[in-house]
Amino acid sequence: MRAHKLLGATAAVAALALGLTACGGSDDPDSTGGGGSSGGDVTLTFWHNSTTGPGKEYWDRMASEFTAANPGIKVSVQAIQNEDMDGKLQTALNSGDAPDVFMARGGGKLADIVEAGQVLDITDLIDDDVKAGVGPAFDAFSVDGKVYGMPTAILPGGMYYSKDLFEQAGISSLPTNFDELGDAVSKLKGIDVAPIALGGKAAWPAAHWYYFFALRSCSKEVMENLPGTKDFSDPCWLAAANALNDFAKTEPFNEGFLTTEAQGSAGSSAGMLANHLAGMELMGAWNPGVIADLTPDKKPLADLGWFPFPAVDGGQGDPAAMMGGVDGYSCSAKAPKEACGKFLNFFMSKENQEAYAEAFVTLPANQEAQGVITDPALQDVLATYNKAPYVSVWLDTLLGQNVGNALNAGVVEMLAGSGSPEGVVKSVTDALAKE
């Protein structure tokens, strides 16, 4: 496959990291840092966000197999609900009691913890075969030429849909613009299902709608320059908010979408799609795996399909552009350096990345492992990703946690009717002024 650089990923991190020196753990290979030790043994504490199903089983197996292959190094695994991860991790990092290995997403969020000296430089710990297999995806975890995380999954976003419900509603072709999407919404209402499932309780799923409207409304130049300029004065940002506001007024989302969870139960937005209670959901490439865990038989949804976010009328963005992120894992600055590096390389082998792709039903970062992808929806995602003229990073990841959270809150306020399109842009500019 042709690997992409995520537009703005490296630039965002580099811009935020200018003048910073790389932080790192002890140079002593035997240092246990934040990991516990007893009698020469080392324990790596490991946080991930897969609390149930094949994903949890995968990480439990990786920990067990790694320990068996590396006597003297034990991995202590803790699974944390996805929506709780950012807050708990930030608290742990700030208190100096962070796990040795933890989930990371690059961008401004990564740059923030690099600046705070809380994450390990793993540049010289990465095996050559892993470097070759992962390639440009390392850009998402690079700051000032140093690598601070191991990519595990490439996660571009788009529209997941039920082929069966589309057929029942008489939707004969996939929407390519918002007139066609609006027509699909009307037809799905006609068969008494929620046209689009949205789990807005955690804010970011609702904000994703604004991100994609911005991707279609703003030019590549505006998106490309955003990491360095942090400038939201271009009219496209407000145009995107107005377009989302207008679309929301057509009532395309499930009833009570602002209090609906995104995943984890049959009543979540992913669960609604999994159980044919909704026709569509906008989400990243982790969604097929989440949906599979919420179907009645706990198997992948047989009729799950995917199509790109539709074009926006008058938008300056390329309608073939994509937005997404790269999930991965970083080591705490206090982690036992050599042990942490060994664990990262272990689960990034071709064989273990193939197992990762199958367990999570997603796109692995190791390009050599992508041949195992059989899910039709993910095959469509990958084909579109390979043809995309550019791929932008999730805006909240790119902008960092404080600014990103302010943006997400502004979008939710607008969708709740207590805010406005102008308020969305103001929420970002006000947060940036405080940086």
C-alpha positions in Angstrom: 0.0 0.0 0.0 1.0 3.6 -0.3 1.5 5.0 3.2 0.3 8.6 3.9 1.7 11.3 6.1 -1.1 12.7 8.1 -1.4 16.4 7.1 -0.3 18.5 10.0 0.7 15.7 12.2 4.5 16.3 12.1 4.0 20.0 11.6 1.8 20.3 14.6 4.2 18.5 16.9 7.2 20.3 15.5 5.6 23.7 15.9 4.7 23.0 19.5 8.1 21.6 20.3 10.4 24.2 18.9 13.2 24.9 21.3 12.4 21.8 23.4 15.0 19.2 24.2 14.0 15.6 24.0 13.0 14.1 27.3 14.0 10.6 28.1 14.2 8.0 30.9 17.3 6.8 32.5 20.1 5.8 30.1 20.9 2.8 32.3 19.4 -0.2 30.5 18.8 -1.8 33.9 17.0 1.1 35.3 13.4 0.3 36.4 12.3 3.9 36.5 8.6 3.8 37.1 8.3 0.1 36.9 8.4 -2.1 40.0 11.2 -4.5 40.6 12.0 -7.3 42.9 15.1 -9.5 42.9 16.2 -8.1 39.6 12.8 -8.6 37.9 11.1 -5.7 36.2 7.3 -5.0 36.0 5.9 -2.8 33.3 2.5 -1.3 34.1 0.4 -1.0 30.9 -2.8 0.9 30.3 -5.0 0.3 27.2 -8.6 1.1 26.4 -10.0 -2.3 25.4 -12.2 -3.3 28.3 -14.1 -6.2 26.7 -14.0 -8.8 23.9 -11.2 -9.8 21.5 -9.4 -6.5 22.1 -9.0 -7.1 25.8 -8.1 -10.8 25.1 -5.4 -9.6 22.6 -3.6 -7.4 25.1 -3.8 -10.0 27.8 -2.2 -12.5 25.4 0.5 -10.1 24.3 1.4 -9.5 28.0 1.5 -13.2 28.7 3.5 -14.1 25.6 6.0 -11.3 26.1 6.6 -12.3 29.7 7.2 -15.9 28.6 9.7 -14.7 25.9 11.4 -12.3 28.2 12.1 -13.9 31.6 12.5 -11.2 34.3 10.1 -8.8 32.7 6.4 -8.9 33.7 3.6 -6.8 32.2 0.8 -5.7 34.5 -2.2 -4.8 32.4 -5.0 -2.4 33.2 -7.9 -1.9 30.8 -9.6 1.6 31.1 -12.8 2.7 29.5 -11.9 4.8 26.4 -13.9 7.9 27.5 -12.0 7.8 30.9 -8.5 7.3 29.5 -7.5 10.9 28.7 -8.5 12.3 32.1 -7.0 9.4 34.2 -3.8 9.4 32.2 -3.3 13.2 32.5 -3.9 12.9 36.3 -1.4 10.1 36.5 1.2 11.9 34.4 0.9 15.1 36.4 1.1 13.3 39.7 4.3 11.5 38.6 2.6 8.1 38.9 2.0 7.3 35.2 1.9 3.8 33.9 5.1 2.7 32.1 3.3 2.1 28.8 0.1 4.0 27.9 -2.1 4.8 24.9 -1.2 7.9 22.9 -2.5 9.7 19.8 0.2 12.1 18.7 -0.4 15.6 17.6 -0.6 18.5 20.1 -1.5 16.1 23.0 1.8 14.3 22.5 3.7 17.6 22.2 2.3 18.8 25.5 3.6 15.8 27.4 6.9 16.0 25.6 7.2 19.6 26.8 6.4 18.5 30.3 9.1 15.8 30.2 6.7 13.0 30.8 7.3 10.7 27.9 10.3 8.6 26.8 12.3 9.2 23.6 12.2 5.7 21.9 14.0 6.7 18.7 16.9 4.4 19.2 14.8 1.6 20.7 12.8 0.8 17.5 13.8 -2.4 15.7 14.8 -2.0 12.0 12.1 -4.4 10.8 9.5 -2.4 12.7 10.8 0.9 11.2 10.5 -0.6 7.7 7.0 -2.0 8.3 5.5 1.1 9.9 7.2 3.8 7.8 5.6 7.3 7.7 3.1 6.5 10.4 5.9 7.3 12.8 5.5 11.0 11.8 2.4 11.2 14.0 4.5 10.4 17.1 7.6 12.5 16.2 8.6 15.7 17.9 11.6 17.7 16.7 13.1 14.6 14.9 12.6 12.3 17.9 10.1 9.4 18.1 7.9 9.3 21.3 5.4 6.6 20.5 4.8 3.3 18.6 1.9 3.5 16.1 -0.5 0.5 16.2 -3.4 1.5 14.0 -4.2 3.9 11.2 -7.7 5.3 11.8 -9.2 7.5 9.0 -12.9 8.5 9.5 -16.0 8.3 7.4 -19.6 7.1 7.3 -20.5 3.6 8.3 -23.9 2.4 7.3 -26.2 -0.6 7.2 -26.6 -2.0 3.7 -29.8 -3.8 4.8 -31.4 -0.7 6.1 -30.3 1.3 3.0 -32.0 -1.3 0.8 -35.2 -1.3 2.9 -35.3 2.5 2.7 -34.9 2.4 -1.1 -31.5 4.2 -1.0 -30.0 2.9 -4.3 -26.7 4.9 -4.3 -24.3 6.1 -1.6 -24.5 9.9 -0.8 -21.7 12.0 -2.3 -23.0 15.4 -1.3 -25.4 16.8 1.4 -28.4 16.9 -0.9 -28.0 13.2 -1.4 -27.3 12.6 2.3 -30.4 14.6 3.2 -32.5 12.4 0.8 -31.1 9.3 2.6 -32.0 10.8 6.0 -35.6 11.3 4.8 -35.9 7.8 3.5 -34.5 6.2 6.7 -37.0 8.2 8.7 -39.6 6.6 6.5 -38.8 3.1 7.8 -38.8 4.3 11.4 -35.1 4.1 12.2 -32.7 6.8 13.4 -31.0 8.0 10.2 -27.7 8.8 11.8 -26.5 7.5 15.2 -24.5 10.0 17.2 -23.1 9.4 20.7 -22.6 13.0 21.8 -22.3 12.4 25.5 -18.5 12.3 25.3 -18.4 15.5 23.1 -15.8 14.3 20.6 -18.2 12.2 18.4 -20.4 15.3 18.0 -17.3 17.5 17.3 -16.2 15.0 14.6 -19.1 16.4 12.5 -17.6 19.8 12.7 -14.1 18.5 11.9 -15.4 16.9 8.7 -17.4 20.0 7.7 -14.2 22.0 8.2 -12.2 19.5 6.1 -14.7 20.0 3.2 -15.1 23.7 3.7 -11.5 24.8 4.2 -8.8 24.6 1.6 -5.8 22.3 1.9 -3.6 25.3 2.4 -5.7 26.4 5.4 -5.6 22.9 6.9 -1.9 22.5 6.2 -1.0 25.9 7.9 -3.2 25.4 10.9 -0.6 23.7 13.1 1.8 26.6 12.7 -0.6 29.5 12.6 -3.4 28.4 15.0 -5.4 30.9 13.0 -9.2 30.5 12.8 -9.9 33.8 11.0 -10.5 32.2 7.6 -14.2 32.4 6.8 -14.3 28.6 6.1 -14.2 27.8 9.9 -17.4 29.7 10.5 -18.9 28.4 7.2 -18.3 24.9 8.5 -20.1 25.6 11.8 -23.0 27.2 9.9 -23.2 24.2 7.6 -23.3 21.7 10.5 -25.9 23.8 12.3 -28.1 23.9 9.2 -27.8 20.1 8.8 -28.5 19.5 12.5 -31.8 21.4 12.1 -33.0 18.7 9.7 -33.0 16.4 12.7 -30.8 13.6 11.2 -29.6 12.3 14.5 -31.1 9.8 17.0 -33.4 11.2 19.7 -31.3 12.2 22.7 -28.0 12.1 20.9 -26.3 14.5 23.3 -26.8 12.1 26.2 -26.0 8.9 24.1 -22.8 7.0 24.7 -20.6 6.4 21.6 -19.8 2.8 22.4 -19.9 0.1 25.1 -23.6 -0.9 25.0 -26.4 -1.8 22.7 -27.9 1.7 23.5 -24.7 3.5 22.3 -24.4 5.0 18.9 -22.3 2.1 17.7 -24.8 -0.3 19.3 -27.6 1.3 17.4 -25.9 0.6 14.1 -24.9 -2.9 15.3 -28.6 -3.7 16.1 -30.1 -2.0 13.0 -31.7 0.8 15.1 -29.8 3.4 13.0 -28.8 3.7 9.4 -25.4 5.5 9.7 -22.7 6.7 12.0 -19.7 9.0 11.4 -16.7 7.4 13.1 -13.0 6.3 12.7 -11.7 3.0 11.5 -12.0 1.4 14.9 -15.7 1.3 14.5 -16.1 -2.2 12.8 -14.5 -3.8 15.8 -16.6 -1.8 18.3 -19.7 -2.7 16.4 -18.8 -6.4 16.2 -18.7 -6.5 20.0 -22.2 -5.1 20.2 -24.1 -7.3 17.7 -26.4 -10.0 19.1 -24.0 -12.8 18.1 -20.8 -10.8 19.0 -19.6 -11.1 15.4 -18.8 -8.5 12.7 -22.0 -6.9 11.3 -22.5 -8.7 8.0 -24.1 -5.8 6.2 -21.8 -3.1 7.4 -20.6 -0.7 4.7 -18.7 2.5 4.5 -18.5 5.7 2.3 -16.5 8.9 2.5 -17.9 12.0 4.2 -20.0 13.8 1.5 -18.9 17.0 -0.3 -20.1 20.3 1.1 -21.7 22.8 -1.3 -19.3 25.6 -2.0 -16.5 24.1 0.1 -12.9 24.7 -0.8 -11.6 21.4 0.5 -10.9 18.4 -1.8 -13.9 16.1 -1.5 -11.5 13.1 -1.6 -9.5 14.4 1.4 -9.7 12.3 4.6 -9.3 13.0 8.3 -8.2 10.6 11.0 -5.5 9.7 13.4 -2.9 7.2 14.4 -3.4 5.3 17.7 -0.3 4.0 19.4 1.6 3.6 22.7 4.2 5.6 24.5 6.4 5.0 27.4 6.6 7.1 30.5 9.8 9.1 31.0 10.3 7.1 34.2 9.7 3.7 32.6 12.4 1.0 32.5 13.8 2.0 29.1 15.1 -1.2 27.6 12.2 -3.3 28.9 9.7 -0.8 27.5 11.4 -0.8 24.1 11.3 -4.6 24.0 7.6 -4.7 24.7 6.7 -2.1 22.1 8.7 -3.9 19.4 7.2 -7.2 20.5 3.6 -6.3 19.7 4.6 -4.5 16.5 5.9 -7.6 14.7 4.1 -8.5 11.5 2.5 -11.6 13.1 1.3 -9.7 16.2 0.0 -6.8 14.1 -1.9 -9.2 12.0 -3.5 -10.5 15.2 -4.1 -6.9 16.3 -6.0 -6.2 13.0 -8.1 -9.3 13.4 -8.9 -8.7 17.1 -9.8 -5.1 16.7 -11.2 -5.3 13.2 -9.2 -2.3 12.1 -6.2 -1.1 10.0 -2.8 -2.0 11.5 0.0 0.5 11.3 2.4 -2.1 10.1 1.8 -2.1 6.3 3.1 -5.6 6.0 0.2 -6.8 8.2 -2.6 -5.2 6.2 -3.0 -8.2 4.0 -5.2 -9.8 6.7 -7.9 -7.2 6.3 -11.0 -9.0 5.0 -13.8 -6.8 6.4 -15.5 -5.2 3.4 -16.0 -1.8 5.1 -12.4 -1.6 6.1 -11.3 -2.7 2.6 -13.2 0.3 1.3 -11.7 2.6 3.9 -8.2 1.5 3.0 -8.7 1.8 -0.8 -10.1 5.4 -0.3 -7.2 6.2 2.1 -4.6 5.1 -0.4 -6.1 7.4 -3.1 -6.7 10.4 -0.8 -4.9 13.6 -1.9 -4.2 14.4 1.8 -5.2 13.2 5.2 -5.7 15.7 8.1 -5.4 14.9 11.8 -8.4 15.0 14.1 -8.6 18.7 15.2 -8.7 18.1 18.9 -5.6 15.9 18.6 -3.8 18.4 16.5 -4.7 21.4 18.8 -3.8 19.7 22.1 -6.0 18.8 25.0 -7.0 22.2 26.3 -7.8 23.8 23.0 -9.3 20.6 21.6 -11.6 20.2 24.6 -12.8 23.8 24.2 -13.6 23.2 20.5 -15.5 20.1 21.3 -17.5 21.8 24.0 -18.3 24.7 21.6 -19.7 22.3 19.0 -21.9 20.5 21.6 -23.2 23.8 22.9 -24.2 24.7 19.4 -25.9 21.4 18.7 -27.7 21.7 22.1 -29.1 25.1 21.1 -27.3 27.0 23.8 -24.5 28.1 21.5 -24.1 29.3 18.0 -21.8 28.8 15.0 -19.9 32.0 16.0 -19.5 30.5 19.4 -17.8 27.4 18.0 -15.0 29.6 16.5 -14.9 31.8 19.5 -14.4 28.8 21.8 -11.2 27.9 19.9 -9.8 31.4 19.6 -10.4 32.1 23.3 -8.7 28.9 24.3 -5.8 29.6 22.0 -5.4 33.0 23.6 -4.8 31.3 27.0 -2.1 29.1 25.7 
